[in-house]
Amino acid sequence: MYANWDIPGQSVLGGEDGATVAEELRMLLRSGRLRDCWHVPPEEAFAQLGLGKTICWRQVGWYGPLEIWRDPEHAVSDILFNGPADSPFFVVQRGMMVNTGVMVHPAWIDWTQRQLVWRSQGIAPDQPLPPFVQGVVDGLRYAITSRSASPAGPSLSIRLLPERWATLDDLVQGQVITREASDLLLAALNGGASLLIAGPTGSGKTTLAAALTQAIGRHMRLVVIEDGGELPRSANSLHIEAPPEPGGFGRAVTFALRQKPNYIIVGEVRGGEAMAMLQAAATGHPGLGTIHAATVQGALRNLERMALIGLAQETTGAGQAAAQIVRGLITSDVVNLLVVQIGRTPTGKRGVVAIEEVLPQGAQGQSGDPFPTNPLFRYERSSDRLMRAGYVNAGWGLGRM
């Protein structure tokens, strides 16, 4: 049932298609027959189960111990393994980090890494893995380290992508955002404003971005730029995988301008592409992206810093002149930038805690100064709700929102 990955070129399917084999293995897992097999190497485990040796694993969407938590009923969003052989698996379940106590034979970690990389990137099992590898396959977004990067043992970091992305209605029902706030964000996107969704890791940035892109994707053309193919597709969306080399994201954003986008969607803003996004928005190609930050001002400072990196890559300019160019774009009345802050409330609930509009200021102000913003919604602790705090200044919502 297993391919001897030490023998290059072995790729026999043995009369069973990959989907049938994967379902058979899931049945064995659900029945409990695999429970005692994780402490022996995969070859021995498959032999104990009475399975043959004629399967090409590249055709089988099954990932060893990861399958323990893949059923949606477990409500697991992340699966983590830290490397040492005596380490347990950790999972993020219903938003909480949990030590599962599950330990497996080290050969299962090697096997799982090989399966992820072989199926997603075609790196043959007899080839050494690079120190760091990331990708997406079968609803699993993975980032792994090989032994050359983590001498204590290879690691796994797996994000389980949802089979069905939450819609705005789902998020309203789940009290992640209020109906009034979601209507305002849709009005902003329909009016050509640019949107930055900020929050720490695991706060729900991508979930909110996916809900918004699904909503506007019904009537707009979207160009989506990511490094892992995570966000959902809409009827008229082009998905581009950014080149991994330095500046690749920025070049992808510039390329997107030639694809007639109504919106340019960047899965995560984390480098010089911030400058390309601001320039695109200033020329009539608004954007939506996510960014790591704990506050609205933190998000704007991170955006400024990243845009300065992008500007430095384009020109030899630096110093205050460059900072004024970037600040002028961020606070431009053409860009019409909104920041949505998502995170955890003091009661532990995940949700939107602030929506602020960046006010026009032009190139005034010094780098490091607070950005002028107009709070539109803020979380109020007394009511444990997101409440209206102000009204829109920009033309897209002035007098209406």
KOLTORLO-996771 format. One record per residue (C-alpha): residue in one letter; x, y, z; residue number from 1. Coordinates in steps of 0.02 Angstrom, whole numbers, plus 32768, in hexadecimal, padded with zeros to 4 digits. Each point is the difference from the previous one (the first is absolute). Layout:
N
   r     c1     c2     c3     k
   A      X      Y      Z   NUM
...
end
This chain:
401
   r     c1     c2     c3     k
   M   8000   8000   8000     1
   Y   8096   8071   8010     2
   A   8084   8035   7F84     3
   N   80B5   7FE0   8035     4
   W   8038   80B3   7FF0     5
   D   80B7   7FCB   8003     6
   I   7FEA   7FB5   7F53     7
   P   7FF5   808C   7F7E     8
   G   7F79   7FED   7F7E     9
   Q   7F8F   7F84   805A    10
   S   7F50   803D   7FD8    11
   V   7F87   7F6F   7FED    12
   L   7F49   801C   802A    13
   G   7FD1   7F4A   8019    14
   G   7F52   8004   7FB5    15
   E   7FB3   8079   807C    16
   D   7FE7   80B9   7FDE    17
   G   8043   807F   807C    18
   A   7F55   8035   8041    19
   T   7FD2   7F4C   802A    20
   V   80A2   7FE3   805D    21
   A   7FEE   80A3   8062    22
   E   7F4E   7FD5   8033    23
   E   8035   7F51   8036    24
   L   8086   804C   806F    25
   R   7F86   807D   804B    26
   M   7F8A   7F70   802A    27
   L   808F   7FA6   8057    28
   L   8025   80A0   8062    29
   R   7F49   8018   8033    30
   S   7FF3   7F4A   8036    31
   G   8096   8014   8073    32
   R   806C   7F80   7FA5    33
   L   8087   8082   7FE0    34
   R   8009   8035   80B7    35
   D   8089   7F83   8029    36
   C   805F   801C   7F5E    37
   W   8045   80AF   801D    38
   H   808E   7FC1   806F    39
   V   804F   7F95   7F77    40
   P   8045   8037   7F56    41
   P   7F81   8011   7F72    42
   E   803D   7F63   7FA6    43
   E   7FE6   7F97   809C    44
   A   7F58   8052   8023    45
   F   7FBF   7FD9   7F52    46
   A   803E   7F4E   800F    47
   Q   7FA5   7FEB   80A6    48
   L   7F61   803B   7FAC    49
   G   8016   7F7C   7F79    50
   L   8013   807F   7F76    51
   G   8065   7FE0   7F63    52
   K   8094   8061   7FBA    53
   T   7FBF   803B   7F58    54
   I   7FC3   80B2   801B    55
   C   8048   809D   7FB3    56
   W   7FE9   807A   808F    57
   R   8005   8095   7F8C    58
   Q   7F50   7FCE   7FCB    59
   V   7FBD   7FE8   80B0    60
   G   7FC1   8098   8060    61
   W   8027   7FB9   80AD    62
   Y   807D   804B   8079    63
   G   8022   7F88   808D    64
   P   7FEA   8045   80B1    65
   L   7FB8   80A4   7FBD    66
   E   7F63   7F9F   7FD6    67
   I   7FDA   7FEB   80BA    68
   W   7FC1   80B5   8005    69
   R   7FC6   8023   7F4D    70
   D   7F48   7FDA   801A    71
   P   7FA0   80A6   800F    72
   E   7FA8   7FC0   809D    73
   H   80A5   8014   805F    74
   A   7FFE   80BD   7FDE    75
   V   80BE   8001   7FED    76
   S   804D   808F   7F9D    77
   D   80BA   7FDA   8018    78
   I   806D   7F67   801F    79
   L   80B0   8019   8043    80
   F   8095   7F8E   801F    81
   N   80A0   804A   8046    82
   G   8086   7F83   7FCD    83
   P   8047   7F95   808E    84
   A   7FCD   7F4A   7FF8    85
   D   7FAE   8006   80AB    86
   S   7F98   809A   7FD6    87
   P   7F42   7FF5   7FFE    88
   F   7F92   8051   7F7D    89
   F   7FB0   80A5   802C    90
   V   7F60   803C   7FAC    91
   V   7F9D   80A1   7FFF    92
   Q   7F4F   7FC8   8027    93
   R   7F71   807C   8007    94
   G   8081   808A   800D    95
   M   8061   7FB3   8092    96
   M   80AD   7FAF   7FFC    97
   V   7FF2   7F4C   803E    98
   N   8085   7F7F   802A    99
   T   7FB6   7F62   7FB5   100
   G   807A   7F89   8054   101
   V   8009   7FA1   7F5A   102
   M   80B1   7FC6   7FD6   103
   V   8035   7F9F   7F66   104
   H   809A   7FA5   7FC1   105
   P   807B   807E   7FB2   106
   A   7FF1   7FA6   7F59   107
   W   7F4A   8039   7FF6   108
   I   8038   80B7   8002   109
   D   807A   7FDF   7F72   110
   W   7F78   7FA1   7FA3   111
   T   7F81   808C   8016   112
   Q   807B   8085   7FC6   113
   R   8028   7F99   7F65   114
   Q   7F49   7FE7   7FDA   115
   L   7FD9   80BA   800F   116
   V   8092   8037   7F94   117
   W   7FF4   7F73   7F80   118
   R   7F47   801E   7FDF   119
   S   8009   80BD   7FFE   120
   Q   80A8   8027   7FB1   121
   G   803B   7F62   7FAC   122
   I   80A3   7FF3   8063   123
   A   8024   7F46   7FF3   124
   P   8011   7F9F   80A3   125
   D   80B5   7FD3   7FD9   126
   Q   8030   80B8   7FF3   127
   P   8037   805F   809D   128
   L   7F84   8081   803F   129
   P   8034   80B7   8008   130
   P   8012   8048   80B0   131
   F   7F58   8059   7FF4   132
   V   7F6C   7FCB   7F95   133
   Q   7F51   8047   7FF6   134
   G   7F6B   7FDF   7F92   135
   V   7F49   7FCF   7FF4   136
   V   7FB7   7F55   7FD6   137
   D   7F55   7FB2   8020   138
   G   7FC8   808C   8073   139
   L   80A1   7FFC   8066   140
   R   806F   809A   8004   141
   Y   80A7   7FC4   8040   142
   A   80A5   804B   8036   143
   I   8081   7F7C   802E   144
   T   80B6   7FFA   8030   145
   S   8072   7F71   7FD0   146
   R   808A   7FBC   806F   147
   S   807E   8079   7FB5   148
   A   7F9D   8093   8049   149
   S   7FC7   7FAD   80A3   150
   P   8085   7F85   8039   151
   A   7F93   7FC2   8090   152
   G   7F89   7FB9   7F7E   153
   P   7F92   8034   7F6D   154
   S   7F6B   806D   802C   155
   L   7F50   8018   7FBF   156
   S   7F90   8099   8003   157
   I   7F5A   7FDC   7FAB   158
   R   7F6C   8075   7FE6   159
   L   7F5F   7FA4   7FD4   160
   L   7FA5   8066   7F7D   161
   P   7F42   7FFA   800E   162
   E   7F9C   7F96   7F87   163
   R   7F85   8091   7FFA   164
   W   8039   80AF   8026   165
   A   7F93   8065   8075   166
   T   7F95   8086   7FAE   167
   L   7FDC   80AC   8046   168
   D   7F57   7FBE   8039   169
   D   805A   7F75   805E   170
   L   8073   807E   8054   171
   V   7F6D   806E   8031   172
   Q   7FA4   7F6A   8047   173
   G   809D   7FCD   805E   174
   Q   8010   80B0   8046   175
   V   80AC   801A   7FB1   176
   I   7FBD   80A1   7FB2   177
   T   7F5B   805D   8009   178
   R   7F8B   8011   7F6C   179
   E   8015   80BD   8001   180
   A   80BE   7FF2   7FFA   181
   S   7FFF   7F7C   7F77   182
   D   7F8B   806C   7F98   183
   L   8078   8091   8014   184
   L   8094   7F98   7FC6   185
   L   7F9F   7FC5   7F67   186
   A   7FCF   80B3   7FD9   187
   A   80B7   8033   800E   188
   L   8037   7F77   7F88   189
   N   7F74   8026   7F87   190
   G   8034   80B7   800A   191
   G   80B7   7FDE   7FD3   192
   A   8050   8012   80AB   193
   S   8098   7F98   802F   194
   L   7FF7   7F8E   8097   195
   L   8086   7FC0   8077   196
   I   7FCE   7F75   8079   197
   A   8075   7FFE   8095   198
   G   8016   7F88   8090   199
   P   8076   7F84   8054   200
   T   801B   7F4D   7FC6   201
   G   7F61   7F99   8008   202
   S   7F8E   8095   801B   203
   G   7F92   7FE0   7F68   204
   K   804D   8078   7F80   205
   T   7FFA   7F83   7F71   206
   T   7F50   7FC7   802F   207
   L   7FC0   80B3   7FF6   208
   A   805F   8021   7F5F   209
   A   7FB4   7F63   7FB4   210
   A   7F50   8034   8032   211
   L   8016   80AD   7FB3   212
   T   804D   7FBF   7F5F   213
   Q   7F73   7F82   7FED   214
   A   7F83   808E   8011   215
   I   804F   8079   7F84   216
   G   8037   7F73   7F8E   217
   R   7F4D   7FE7   7FC8   218
   H   8009   809F   7F97   219
   M   80B8   8032   7FF8   220
   R   809D   7FBD   7FAF   221
   L   8082   7FD6   8084   222
   V   80B9   7FDF   7FEB   223
   V   803A   7F9E   8098   224
   I   80BA   7FF9   802A   225
   E   803D   7F83   8082   226
   D   8091   7F8C   8021   227
   G   7F93   7F6C   802A   228
   G   7F5B   8003   7FA0   229
   E   7F94   8010   809C   230
   L   7F72   807B   7FDD   231
   P   7F63   7FBF   7FA8   232
   R   7FDE   801A   7F48   233
   S   7F71   8066   7FBC   234
   A   7FAD   7FFD   7F55   235
   N   8078   807F   7FB5   236
   S   80A1   7FF4   8063   237
   L   80B3   7FE5   7FCA   238
   H   8071   7FB0   8082   239
   I   80BA   8020   7FF4   240
   E   8086   7FAA   8068   241
   A   8084   8082   8028   242
   P   80B3   7FD0   7FD0   243
   P   8063   7FCF   809C   244
   E   8097   806F   7FDA   245
   P   8015   80AC   804F   246
   G   7F8A   807F   7FB4   247
   G   7F93   7F78   7FB6   248
   F   7F61   803C   8054   249
   G   801B   80B2   7FC5   250
   R   801B   7FC7   7F4C   251
   A   7F62   7F97   800B   252
   V   7F9D   8099   8039   253
   T   8045   8066   7F6F   254
   F   7FD6   7F72   7F88   255
   A   7F4E   7FFC   8046   256
   L   7FE3   80B0   7FBD   257
   R   7FFE   7FB8   7F50   258
   Q   7F79   7F82   802C   259
   K   7F6F   807D   8008   260
   P   7FDD   7FE6   80BA   261
   N   7F75   8057   805E   262
   Y   8061   7FD0   809C   263
   I   80AF   7FBF   8022   264
   I   7FFD   7F87   8092   265
   V   80A3   7FDD   805C   266
   G   7FF4   7F6E   8078   267
   E   807F   804A   8077   268
   V   805D   80A6   7FF2   269
   R   80AC   7FE5   8049   270
   G   8081   8058   7F95   271
   G   8023   8079   7F73   272
   E   7F5D   7FD2   7FA7   273
   A   7FAE   807E   8075   274
   M   8046   808C   7F93   275
   A   7FBF   7FAD   7F62   276
   M   7F54   7FEF   804F   277
   L   7FFA   80B7   8033   278
   Q   8038   8039   7F54   279
   A   7F7D   7F8F   7FAF   280
   A   7F77   8045   8071   281
   A   8035   80B3   7FD8   282
   T   7FEA   7FDB   7F46   283
   G   7F51   7FB7   800F   284
   H   8025   7F4A   802D   285
   P   7FCB   7FED   80B6   286
   G   803F   7F72   806B   287
   L   7FD1   7F90   8090   288
   G   8084   7FAB   806B   289
   T   8028   7FBC   80AB   290
   I   808F   8036   8070   291
   H   8044   7FC9   80A9   292
   A   7FE5   8086   8083   293
   A   7FB2   8011   80AD   294
   T   7FB2   80AC   7FE6   295
   V   7FC3   8071   7F75   296
   Q   8093   8076   8016   297
   G   8075   7F6A   8005   298
   A   7FB9   7FC5   7F5B   299
   L   801B   80AA   7FAF   300
   R   80B2   800B   8043   301
   N   8025   7F52   7FBD   302
   L   7FB5   8031   7F58   303
   E   806C   809D   7FFE   304
   R   809E   7F9E   802A   305
   M   7FDE   7F7D   7F7B   306
   A   7FD7   8083   7F7D   307
   L   80A5   8057   8027   308
   I   8058   7F5B   7FDE   309
   G   7FA7   7FF5   7F59   310
   L   802C   80B4   7FD4   311
   A   80B6   7FE2   802B   312
   Q   8001   7F6B   7F8A   313
   E   7FBC   806D   7F74   314
   T   806D   809A   8018   315
   T   8099   803E   805A   316
   G   7F97   807C   8061   317
   A   7FF9   7FF5   80BC   318
   G   7FE9   8067   809B   319
   Q   7F75   807C   8020   320
   A   7FD7   801B   7F48   321
   A   7FD9   7F47   7FEA   322
   A   7F9D   7FFD   80A2   323
   Q   7F96   8092   7FC4   324
   I   7FDC   7FA7   7F5C   325
   V   7FC3   7F66   805C   326
   R   7F9E   8061   8083   327
   G   7FB1   8067   7F75   328
   L   7FC2   7F61   7FAC   329
   I   7FBD   7FB2   80A0   330
   T   7FA1   809F   802D   331
   S   7FC9   8026   7F4E   332
   D   7F4A   8029   7FDE   333
   V   8012   7F96   7F63   334
   V   8036   7F61   805B   335
   N   7F71   800F   8081   336
   L   804F   7F82   8077   337
   L   7F9F   7FA9   808A   338
   V   804D   7F92   8087   339
   V   7F9D   7F73   804F   340
   Q   804A   7FBF   80A3   341
   I   7FD1   7F4E   802E   342
   G   8034   7FA3   809C   343
   R   7FC2   7FC1   80A7   344
   T   7F92   8065   8072   345
   P   801F   8005   80BD   346
   T   7F7C   7F76   800F   347
   G   8067   7F90   7F8D   348
   K   7F8B   800C   7F6B   349
   R   804F   8012   7F55   350
   G   7FBC   8090   7F9A   351
   V   8017   80AB   7FB0   352
   V   8030   807D   8087   353
   A   801A   809F   7F98   354
   I   7FE2   804A   7F55   355
   E   8058   80A5   7FDC   356
   E   8009   806E   7F66   357
   V   80A8   8052   7FD7   358
   L   7FE2   80BA   7FEB   359
   P   804E   8065   7F71   360
   Q   809F   8056   8033   361
   G   806E   7FFD   7F66   362
   A   80BB   8001   8020   363
   Q   7FF1   805B   80A6   364
   G   8042   7FB4   809F   365
   Q   80A3   7FA9   802A   366
   S   802A   7F49   7FF7   367
   G   7FCE   7FB3   80A7   368
   D   7F74   807D   8021   369
   P   7F53   7FB7   8021   370
   F   7F96   7FF2   7F64   371
   P   7F61   8069   7FFF   372
   T   7F6A   7F8B   8008   373
   N   7F45   800C   8015   374
   P   7FBB   7F74   806E   375
   L   7F64   7FB5   7FB1   376
   F   7FE4   7F69   8072   377
   R   804D   7FD1   80A7   378
   Y   7FE9   7F70   8076   379
   E   7FAE   8036   80A2   380
   R   8028   7F96   8097   381
   S   7F63   8032   805E   382
   S   7F8E   7FB4   7F7D   383
   D   807E   7F82   7FBA   384
   R   7FD2   803C   7F52   385
   L   8046   805C   7F6B   386
   M   7FAB   80A9   8003   387
   R   7FF5   8093   7F88   388
   A   8080   8086   802F   389
   G   7FF6   8079   7F6E   390
   Y   7FCD   801D   7F4C   391
   V   805E   7FF7   7F5C   392
   N   8063   8096   7FC6   393
   A   802D   7FC1   7F51   394
   G   7F91   801F   7F69   395
   W   7FCC   7F4A   7FED   396
   G   7F9C   8008   80A3   397
   L   7FF1   80B8   802D   398
   G   7F4F   8026   8039   399
   R   7FCD   7F49   7FF0   400
   M   8072   7F97   806D   401
end
